[in-house]
Amino acid sequence: MPGTPNTSPLRLTAGPLTLRPWAPDDAAALAELYADEALRRWAAAPVHDTASAERWVAEQRRGWERGERFAFAVEETDAADARPAGNVVLKGPAEGSVSAEVGYWTAAHARGRGVAPRALVALTDWAFATFAREGLVRLELLHQVDNTASCRVADKSGFVLSGVLPAAPPAFPLDGHRHVRRSPAAG
């Protein structure tokens, strides 16, 4: 399709981090990461064993193929631990749409080291550069109000708190925060 951005799976770098599409070989490590209670609480993915992790990874790859969801495994390039340190994702950038959503999570072994803000900034910069011609000028980050760590990550990543979203049970049992970051090109 003319004018469609090149969104072939790629690698991004952010200082000591590499962001790359999830691969089938990541499933076992992903299942191990989801043993963390905090990750299961805040991340919506239905990962509870290797088979469900394989399905999740396959769905992320289909998202790339359809151009609807761009999920990146986050790796610390200089870490002794070879498991992914987190995930960042761009959801729903569509031609003619001015807005899309971003999300992220950080693995227990990588929390508290600035992984999430660095990865989120790299994703945001890539999203605005890649989808600018399609009209993308605004990214939203949504989280539950009681997830104070996500508020800190949003702030460090240049996302400004713009409002409170009402609860929508059962998927969203509590009110949420909406943080927004606008493209520098949007003025």
C-alpha positions as CSV (number, residue, x, y, z in Angstrom):
1,M,0.0,0.0,0.0
2,P,1.6,3.4,-1.0
3,G,2.5,5.5,1.9
4,T,2.5,2.7,4.4
5,P,5.5,2.9,6.8
6,N,8.0,0.1,6.8
7,T,7.1,-1.7,10.0
8,S,9.0,-4.9,9.3
9,P,10.3,-6.4,12.5
10,L,13.4,-4.5,13.5
11,R,15.8,-3.8,16.4
12,L,15.9,-0.5,18.3
13,T,18.6,0.5,20.8
14,A,18.3,2.7,23.9
15,G,21.7,3.0,25.6
16,P,22.3,-0.5,27.2
17,L,19.0,-1.8,25.9
18,T,18.0,-3.6,22.7
19,L,14.4,-3.8,21.7
20,R,13.5,-6.6,19.3
21,P,10.4,-8.4,18.2
22,W,9.4,-11.4,20.4
23,A,10.6,-14.7,19.0
24,P,9.3,-18.3,19.5
25,D,12.5,-19.1,21.4
26,D,11.4,-16.6,24.1
27,A,8.4,-18.6,25.2
28,A,10.1,-20.6,28.0
29,A,11.8,-17.5,29.5
30,L,8.5,-15.6,29.2
31,A,6.7,-18.3,31.2
32,E,9.4,-18.0,33.9
33,L,9.0,-14.2,34.0
34,Y,5.3,-14.6,34.6
35,A,5.9,-16.5,37.8
36,D,6.3,-13.0,39.3
37,E,3.1,-12.0,41.1
38,A,3.5,-8.3,40.4
39,L,3.9,-9.0,36.7
40,R,0.7,-11.1,36.6
41,R,-1.2,-8.4,38.5
42,W,-0.4,-5.5,36.2
43,A,0.1,-7.2,32.8
44,A,-3.0,-8.5,31.1
45,A,-1.4,-11.3,29.1
46,P,-2.8,-14.8,29.9
47,V,0.7,-16.4,30.4
48,H,0.9,-19.2,33.0
49,D,3.0,-21.8,31.3
50,T,5.2,-22.4,28.3
51,A,2.3,-23.3,26.0
52,S,0.4,-20.1,26.9
53,A,3.6,-18.1,26.4
54,E,4.0,-19.7,23.0
55,R,0.5,-18.5,22.1
56,W,1.2,-15.0,23.4
57,V,4.5,-14.8,21.4
58,A,2.7,-16.0,18.2
59,E,0.0,-13.4,18.7
60,Q,2.6,-10.6,19.0
61,R,4.2,-11.8,15.7
62,R,0.7,-11.8,14.1
63,G,0.3,-8.2,15.3
64,W,3.5,-7.2,13.4
65,E,2.3,-9.0,10.3
66,R,-1.1,-7.2,10.4
67,G,0.5,-3.8,11.3
68,E,-1.8,-3.5,14.4
69,R,0.5,-4.2,17.3
70,F,4.2,-3.8,17.6
71,A,5.6,-5.6,20.7
72,F,9.3,-5.6,21.5
73,A,11.2,-7.8,23.9
74,V,13.5,-5.5,25.9
75,E,17.0,-6.9,26.5
76,E,19.8,-5.5,28.6
77,T,22.8,-5.9,26.3
78,D,25.4,-6.0,29.1
79,A,23.5,-8.0,31.6
80,A,24.5,-11.5,32.7
81,D,20.9,-12.5,32.8
82,A,19.9,-13.4,29.2
83,R,16.1,-13.4,29.9
84,P,14.1,-10.4,28.5
85,A,14.1,-7.5,30.9
86,G,10.7,-6.3,29.8
87,N,8.2,-5.6,27.0
88,V,7.1,-2.4,25.3
89,V,4.2,-2.3,22.8
90,L,2.6,0.2,20.4
91,K,-1.1,-0.7,19.9
92,G,-3.3,0.4,17.1
93,P,-1.5,2.9,15.0
94,A,-3.8,3.2,12.0
95,E,-3.5,5.3,8.9
96,G,-5.4,8.6,9.5
97,S,-5.5,8.1,13.2
98,V,-3.9,10.8,15.3
99,S,-3.6,8.6,18.4
100,A,-2.3,5.2,19.5
101,E,-1.7,3.5,22.8
102,V,1.6,2.3,24.3
103,G,2.1,-0.3,27.1
104,Y,5.0,-1.9,28.9
105,W,6.0,-4.2,31.7
106,T,9.3,-4.8,33.4
107,A,10.5,-8.2,34.6
108,A,11.2,-8.6,38.3
109,H,15.0,-9.0,37.8
110,A,15.2,-5.7,35.9
111,R,13.0,-3.4,38.0
112,G,14.4,-0.2,39.6
113,R,17.2,0.3,37.0
114,G,15.4,2.6,34.5
115,V,14.7,-0.1,32.0
116,A,11.0,0.8,31.5
117,P,11.5,4.6,30.9
118,R,14.4,4.1,28.5
119,A,12.6,1.4,26.5
120,L,9.4,3.4,26.5
121,V,11.2,6.5,25.2
122,A,12.8,4.5,22.4
123,L,9.4,3.0,21.4
124,T,7.8,6.5,21.5
125,D,10.5,8.0,19.3
126,W,10.2,5.2,16.8
127,A,6.4,5.4,16.8
128,F,6.3,9.1,16.1
129,A,9.0,8.8,13.4
130,T,7.5,5.7,11.7
131,F,3.8,6.8,11.7
132,A,4.1,10.6,11.4
133,R,3.1,10.5,7.7
134,E,0.0,8.6,8.7
135,G,-1.0,11.4,11.1
136,L,0.2,10.0,14.5
137,V,0.7,12.9,16.9
138,R,-0.4,11.5,20.2
139,L,0.4,8.5,22.3
140,E,-1.6,7.4,25.4
141,L,-0.4,5.3,28.3
142,L,-3.2,3.8,30.5
143,H,-2.9,2.1,33.9
144,Q,-4.9,1.6,37.1
145,V,-4.8,4.4,39.6
146,D,-3.1,2.2,42.2
147,N,-0.1,1.4,40.0
148,T,2.1,4.2,41.3
149,A,5.2,2.8,39.6
150,S,3.5,3.3,36.2
151,C,2.8,6.9,37.1
152,R,6.6,7.3,37.7
153,V,7.5,5.6,34.5
154,A,5.0,7.7,32.5
155,D,6.4,10.9,34.0
156,K,10.1,9.9,33.4
157,S,9.1,9.1,29.8
158,G,7.5,12.4,29.0
159,F,3.9,11.3,29.3
160,V,1.7,13.8,31.1
161,L,-1.2,12.8,33.3
162,S,-4.3,14.0,31.4
163,G,-7.2,12.4,33.2
164,V,-8.8,9.7,35.2
165,L,-10.7,6.9,33.4
166,P,-13.7,5.3,35.2
167,A,-13.5,1.7,36.2
168,A,-15.0,-0.8,33.6
169,P,-15.3,-4.1,35.4
170,P,-14.5,-6.9,35.0
171,A,-11.5,-6.1,32.7
172,F,-10.7,-2.8,34.5
173,P,-12.0,-3.1,38.1
174,L,-10.5,0.2,39.3
175,D,-10.3,3.7,37.9
176,G,-7.4,4.4,35.6
177,H,-5.0,7.1,34.7
178,R,-4.5,8.4,31.1
179,H,-1.1,9.8,30.4
180,V,-0.4,11.5,27.0
181,R,2.7,12.4,25.1
182,R,2.5,14.5,22.0
183,S,4.8,14.3,19.0
184,P,7.4,17.1,19.0
185,A,6.4,17.7,15.4
186,A,2.8,18.4,16.4
187,G,3.8,21.6,18.0
